[in-house]
Amino acid sequence: MTTFVDRVVLHVAAGNGGNGCASIHREKFKPLGGPDGGNGGRGGDVILVVDPNTTTLLDYHHHPHRRATNGRPGQGSHRHGADGEDLYLPVPNGTVVKTMDGEVIADLVGAGTRFVLARGGRGGLGNAALASPKRKAPGFALKGEPGESGDFVLELKTVADVGLVGYPSAGKSSLISVISAARPKVADYPFTTLVPHLGVVEAGDTRFTVADVPGLIPGASQGKGLGLEFLRHIERCAALVHVIDCATVEPDRDPISDLDVIEAELAAYGGLADRPRLVALNKIDVPDARELAELVKPDLEARGLRVFPISTKSREGLRELTYAMAELVEQARRSRPPEEPTRLVLRPRAIGEKGFTVTREGDRFRVRGEKPERWVRQTDFGNDEAVGYLADRLARLGVEDELWAVGARPGDEVVIGEGDDAVVFDWDPSVAAGVEHRLGPRGGDLRLDQYREHHEEHEEQ
């Protein structure tokens, strides 16, 4: 049964905004008390949160589809719809969020770090919010916007200061078990370690974390064995420690060749050349292994490597090794630039920027822009007054002027948006924006005028 997952594809959908309400206030002796339709509620967001108690992406492996709740529609008597609940998804520290094309969009490090993966749609305005001196009794409301949705890749990269690398059964898990409180599974056969393990180590005043990577073998960077699945877990490490088995009984292996093979796999994976290295010659409690360690130590030191003969069984040499790890960790921490407080960068729109574009596509013209496309999504095309309101908004934004400028003529086909959300219509600039409502010009209401006249006559009498 799968117990550890460090890469998943997550399908998320934020909540849709609730529709606004078109309502007229009615009570005794006030049959037309004015518009009182409330606004729709905002759809819930989908938010990733770094949770220290979460160590795997297993839950999203079993349940990859997640959706926030929708906003509620508005109601009469100025009652606004409730907002949808945000959906919080806990992820491990070190989770990287990517698009399906591999583009990194977030790197979540640090407990409590949040990232809004999909934003909920805004609620539509009710007719009470749309009322104005020129539009005293709107007979329409705006629809809620759909929430964002998409597919994303979550990858876990363990946050550790030191990474242990080496062949299977070289003693990496045993080393973590004796220098920290971690208790990984230890046995004398290949691929005992099937998942990365973290251990916290204290050396003097320095406290740091160590991660072991499941055993690398030749060809791991091309997918052989388990190494490729877990090499990402050492990308964040400040230093690497080669754990080399000096007591191996395999005839074609020795400490020098083992080191060369692992370095070749690290180089093929890429991005790790700048990490300082230490070499731990393990299992010197075996007499032949001690002799071999003493034999190869000068050759390794000639390469500029610091070498530590150790035994996880007798614990010989572990103090020197852990203090050397702590020294490299402290050097890395001192070299990091100081953290700056988060600053909000405001980028106002450039002077003269319209906020939309009009392009010619053969015999049709396409309008693109955040506002026109959002307004289209909010419009109830079954309501003529709402369509007229959309036409007014587009005219005020300058869409009609731009259509003239790019060569559009009456009767030409105009498209707003892309894909399924696009709206197609025949452009007729000779007709004023807006529609004639059956109860009077859009923005007015003959019923209200008649009611006022009747009320004034009654007062005069």
N, C-alpha and C positions, 0 to 999 in steps of 0.2 A: 504493500500500500504506500502511495506517495505521501511523504511527510515533510518534504522540503521542496519549495518551488521558488526560483529566483528570476523567472521571466514569464510574463503572462501577456495576453492580449485582452484588453478591457474595453467593453462596449458600454458607453455611458450616454445618458440622455437627461438633460436638465428639464425642469418642469415648464409647461407652457403658461403664459400669462392668462389670467381670466378675462373674459369679455366685459366691456363696460355695459351699463344698462341704460336703455332709453325709456324714461318714465316721466309722467306728468303728475304733479301733486294734486290730489283730489280730496276734498272734504266738504262738508255741508256748507252751502252758501259760497263756496270757492271751487267751482267746477274746474277751473283752469288756474291752478295755483303756481304754475311755472315748472320748469324741469327739475326733477329731483333724482335722476338716475346716478347711482354710485359707480366708482371706478372698480375695475377688476383687480384682483390681487396678483402680485408678482409670483412667477414660478420659482421653485426651489433650485438652488445651485447644487452642483456636484463638486465637493471639495475634498482634496487629499490632505491628510494630516499625519505628520510623523509621530508615531506612537512608540515609545521605548519598549512597551510590552509586546509589540508585534515584531516577529523575527523572520517571517516568511510571507510569501504571496500566495500561499496555499488556498486561502479562502476564495481568492479571485480566480484561481484555477478551476475550482469546482463551480463557482457562480460568477461567470464573467460579465453578465448583463446587469447593469445597475441603472436605476432611474429615480430621479427626484419627483416630488409630488407637484401637481399643477396648482396654480392660483385659482381661487374661487371667483365666479362671476359677481359683478356688482348687482345691487338690488335697488328698488325704489326707496324713497324716504332717506336719500343720501347715505345708504348703507353700502360701504365699500366691501369688496370681497376679501377674504382672508388670504394672506400670502402662503404660498406653498412652503413646506418644510425643507430646509437645506439638507442634503444627504452628505454626511461626513464619512469618508472612507479611510480607516487607519492603514498606514503603510510603514514598513521598517525604515529605520534611519539609513540613508544612503540610497534611496530609491531614485532612479532616473526615469523621467517620463519622456517618451519619444513618439513622434508620429509614425504611421505605418511605413513611411518612406525612410525612417531612420534619423530624422531631424530631432535633435534634443531641444525640448521646450521647457524643461524644468529639472533641476538637480536638488533633491530635497535632503538636506543635511541639517541636523539639529532638532531636538525634541520640540514639538509644538509648531514646527514650520508648516505653513499651509500654502496650498496652491489651488486656485479655482480652475478645475478641469473643464467644466461646462457651465455657462451662465444661464440662469433661468430667464424666460421671456418677460418683458414688461407687461403689466396689465393694461388693458384698454381703458381710455377715458370714458366716463359716462356722460350723458347729455348735459348734466348739471355743470360739469367742468368745461364743456364745449360752448356754453352759453356766453354771449357777449352783447354789447349794445346793438350790434348789427344782426346778431343771430340770437334772438331772445328765447326762442323755443325750438331748439334742435330736435328733429324727429329721428335722430340716429345716435349711435354710440360707436366707439372704435373697438375693434376686435383686439384680443390679447395677442402678443407676439409669441411665436413658437420658441421653445428653449433650444439651446445649442445641443448638438449631439455629435458623436464621432467615435472612432476606434483609435485606441492608443496602446502603446507597448510600455509596460512597466518592467524595468530591470533593476535588480538589487545588486548594488556594489557595496560589499561590506566596508564599514568605516573602521579601519584598524591602523595602528601606527607601524607595526612590523608584520611582514608576511613571511611565512615559512614555506619554502619550496623544496622539492626533491622527489626522488623516485618513490613509488609505493613501498611501504614498510621500511622507509629510511629512519623512522622514529619521530616524525613531526608531531603526531598525536601524543606520543609518550612525553615529548618535550613540553608541550603545552600543559599536560596533566601534572607535571612536577614543578613547573615554575608559576602556575596559577591555580585557581580553584576550579577550572574547567575539568570535566571528566568525560572526555570523548572515548568512544569505543576503541580499544587497543587489541590487536591480534597480529600474529605473524603470518599473514597472507596478503596478497595484493588487494588493493582497493578496499581495505578495511574502512577507510574514511570515505563516506559517500556524500557528505555535505560539509561545507566549511564550518570550522569551530572558532569561537572567540574566547580568549582568556585575558583577564586583567592581571598585569604584573606590576609589582612595586620593587624598585631598585633605588635605595636611598630615598631622596625626596621626590623622585620621578615616578609617576604612575602612568602606565601606557597599556595599550591593548595589542594582543598578538593574535593573528589569524593563521590557521593552517589550511592549505589548499589541497584538495584531494589529489592523489598521486599523479604526477606528470610522467609520461612515457614518450619515447621518440615518435614524432608525428602528432603530438597533442594539439599543436596550433592548427593542424589541418583536420582535426576532428577525431583522432584516435583516442581511445580510452576515455577518461573523465575530465582531463585537464582543460579542454577547450570550454566546457560548461562552466568552469569556475575560475578561469584565469582573470575574469573581470573583477574578482574579489580582491585582487592585490593592486588594482590600479590606483587606489587612494593611499596605499602604504608609503610611509616616509623612507623605509629601509627594507631590504630583503635579506633573509638568512638562508643560505644553502645548507640543508641538513643532509649529510652524506653518510651512507652506511659503509663503515670500514670493515664490517664482518660479513659482507655478502658472500654467498657461496657460488654465485653465478660466474662461470669461467671467463666470460667476455666483458666483465665489468670491473672497474677500479675507480678510486675517487676522482682522478683527473678526468677520465672519460665521462663519468657521471656528471661532473660539473659542466663539461663542454656541451653535453647533450641538453641539459636543462637551460643553459645560457642560449643555446641555439633556438630552443622553443620560445624563450622569452623574447628574443630578438625578432622571431617570426611573428609573434603576437603584436609586438610594437608598443611604443610609449613608455617603456620601463628602463631605458638605457641610462637615465640620469639618477636612478635610485642607488644609494650606496649599498654595498654588499658586505656581509660577514659570512664566514664559512665555519660550520660546526661539524667536526669530524666525530661522528657518533659511534657508540658501542665500544669505547676503549677499555671497558671492563673485560673484554675478551683479549687474551694475550696477543694473538696474531693481529687483531685489529689495532691494538696499541702500537705495535711495531710498524704496521702499515701507515698509521697516522703520523708517526714520527718521521717516516720516510718521505711522505709527500708534502709535509708541512712547508719545508723550505721552497719547494717548487711553487706552491700556491702563494706564499708570501712574496716570491719574486714577481708575481703578477700584480702586486700591490694590494693583495687581499689580507685582511686580518683573520687569522685562523685560530680556532679554539677547539682543542680536543676535549670531548665531553663524554659523559656516560649518564643516560637518564636512569639507569638502574642504580649505580653507586652515587650519582649526583656529583661526580667529580667535574670540575670546570664550569658548572652552571652559574656560579656567582659571577665569574669573570665575563661570561657570555651575556648575562642579563644586564650587567653594568655597561657593557659595550653597546647593547641595544639602547639603553636609556640615554647614553651619550649622543647617539645618532638622532634619537627622537628629539632631544633638547635642541640640538643644532637645527633640525628642521623647523621646530616651533619658533626659534628665535629668528629664523630667516623669513618667516611669513610676514607679509605686510600687516600693519595694525588694521583691525576691523573698523570701518567707518559706519557711522549711523546711516540708516536707510534714508535716502532723499527722494522726495517726490519731484519728478521732472515734468514741468508743464510745457506742452508744445502747442501754442496757439496756432490756429489756422493762418496761413500766410494771407496778406492783404490781396484781395482780388481772386482768391481761390473760391471756386463756385461750390465745391462739395459734390459735384456730379460730372459725368461725362456723357456726351452724345456722339456716337460713332455710326457711320454708314456701313451697312452690311448688305451689299447688293441693292435690292429694291426696298429694303426696310431700314429703319433707324433704331438703334438700341440705346436706351438710357440706363446708365449704371451709376450707383452712388448709394451711400448708406441711408440717407434720408428718403429719396424716392422709393427705394426698395422696401424700407421699413413701412412707409406710408401705404404702400400697396398691400402689404401683409395685414395691415390694420383695417383695411377698408372692407365693408360689407357690400359686395357688388350687387346684392339683391335689393339694395335700398338706393333709389335714385338720388336722394338728398346726400347720402354719404359719398356717392360717386362725384357729385358736384363739389362737395367739400374737398375731395382729393384733387379735383381739377383746379380749384382755387389755390391750394397749397403748392401744386406744381407750377402754376403760373407765377406766384409770388417768388418762388425759388429761382425763376428764370429759365425753366425748361423750355417753354414755348419760344422765347427769344433765341435760345440756343438752337432749337430745331430750325428756325428760319435761317440762322447764320450758317448752318451746315448744308443747307439746300433742300430741306423738307418742304413739300408742297401739300395743299389740301388733298385729302384722300390717301396719302402715303401711310404705310403700315408702321406703327411705332410699337416697340417692345420695351417694357420696363422690367429689369431683372434677368435672371438666368434660370434655366431648368424648369422644374415643376412650378416654381413660385412666380414665373414670368407672366405678365399680363400683356395681351396684344389688343390693340385698338386702331381704328382708322382715324387719323388726325384731321380735325376740322377746326382750324383756328378762326373761322368766320363766326363761330358760335361763342358767345361769352362764356367764360368759365362759370360753372354752376348750372343748376337746373331750375326750372319753374316748378315749384312744389304745387300740388293740387290745391293746397290751402293758401297759396300766395307765394311770393318770391321766397327763395331759400333764405333763411335767416329771419323770416317773419312768420307770423301765424295769424290768419284772419280771425280765428276764434278768439284770440286774445284782444284784438282790436274791437271786435263786436262786443265782447264782455265789458271792456272799458267804456265804450259808448253807452251801453245800457246802464252801467253803474253811474255814469255822470248824469244821464237823464233822470235817473231815480233820485239823485241827490238834489237836482234843481227843483224837482217837484216837492 
